[in-house]
Amino acid sequence: MRRYTDSEGRPWDVVLGRESFGALLALFVPAAGNRAPPRQSMLGAESRQGAATELADLEPAELDALFERSQPKETG
């Protein structure tokens, strides 16, 4: 897990997720009073370990870009 703060100052916990069809995702989960809905963005890795490494190795600007291309996660 990583902690991320977006350009609006909202904190997020970034964790790995998986779609039913197997795609690996970065899930942006609201943290510490952030009332925004969860968001998700596809990762390029093909294995859970590869996705964990990809997420851990992202530079701050790369994490910003991943968040910017994220979409609201459907819940329910």
N, C-alpha and C positions, 0 to 999 in steps of 0.2 A: 504494500500500500504506500502511496505517496500523498502528501498534502499539497494542494495547489490553491493559489489565490488568483482569481481572474482579474481582468483589468478594471472591474467595478468594485474590487476589494472583497468579493464573496469567497469564503473558504469552501473547498471541496476535498473529499477523500477520493483518490483515484485508485480503483481496484480492477482486477481482471474479471471479465465475464465471458460467457459463451452463448451464442445463439443456438436454437434448436437444430439448425443445419450445420453446426460445427464452427462457424466463424468466431474468431476471438476478438473481444472488444475491450476497450478502455471504458470503464463506467465511472462517470463523475457523479459522486453521491454528495448531496449537500451536507455540510458540516457546521458545527458551532453556530447555530442560529440562522444559517442560510435557508431561506424558505423557497428557493427556486426548485423547480422539478429536476429529477435526475436527468443526466444526459449520457450519450454513448457515442463512441467513435470506433470504427473498425481499425484493427491492427493488421500489419502485414505478415506476422509470424504464422507458421503452420502448426506449432506445438505450444502447449501451455508454458513450458520452460522458455521457449523462444520468445513468447509474448511477454513473460515476466522480465526477461533480460532486455527486450526492446523498451518496455516501459521504464525500467530502472535506469537505462542508459540515455534517455532523452535529456537533452540540454533544455534549459528554461525556455528558450525561444521555440524549440520544437514542441514542448508541452503546450505553450501558448497556441501554436498552430493546430495541434491535435484538438484542443478545446474549441477553437474557432470553427473547426469543421464538424464538431459534434452536433448531434441531433437530439431533441428531447426523446427520452426513453418512454415507451408506452408502458404503463403500469395497469394492473387490473387483473 
